[in-house]
Amino acid sequence: MRAKHRKPTILLALTSTHHGFYHGAARYAAEHDWHVVADMIYDATIPMGWKGDGILSFVGHWEELAKFVVSAHLPVVEISSVRKDLGIPCVMEDNEAIGRLGAEHLLERNLKTFVWAPFWDDTVNEERFQGFANAIRSAGFDCVRLLPVNTRRSARLSRHMDRTLRRRWVIHTIRSLRFSARHFLL
């Protein structure tokens, strides 16, 4: 009689990320016969004492999750480039290229005035801004840079701020710049 195959158990610690990550992780898990524990997706509770074989995480700015992931002593793959300091394998995007592509898209549409309004004051937004602003400046235009809506210090308060208030703040700030030409917000 053959021993029953035990599926690896993988924790999806992806509470604050794009739904595409969920779908991609679920598809990969199905293809590789993994058992996926996705409780964090629904209740955002770190499963203290959880036993498994690995973690797929999106730590982002969540310090408590970062501590859990690092202290789990399991194979981990981080899918956020926000926390490069954790010393765990990370799937990285090319943020400068993302910013540059965004600028090229807008330039192709003959826009002439540009505003950068980041959501966070983190490495990801800084790298994307550099790519965006460099492409805009190379085309002979300028880019106004607004302060981020959220900062790591105020993330807890900002996270609970109503989206309408954030939107009003951005609109107010753009209007205060008194653009005379068409403008675009990225």
Buried (B, 14 or more C-beta within 10 A) or exposed (E): EEEEEEEBBBBBBBBBBEEEBBEEBBEEBEEEEBEBBBBBBEEEEBBEEBEBBBBBBBBBBBEEBBEBBBEBEBBBBBBBBBBEEBEBEBEEBEBBEBBBBBBBEBBEEEBBBBBBBBEBBBBBBBBBBBBBBBBBEEEEBEBBBBEBBBBBEEBEEBEEEEEEEBEEBBEEBBEEEEEEEEBBEB
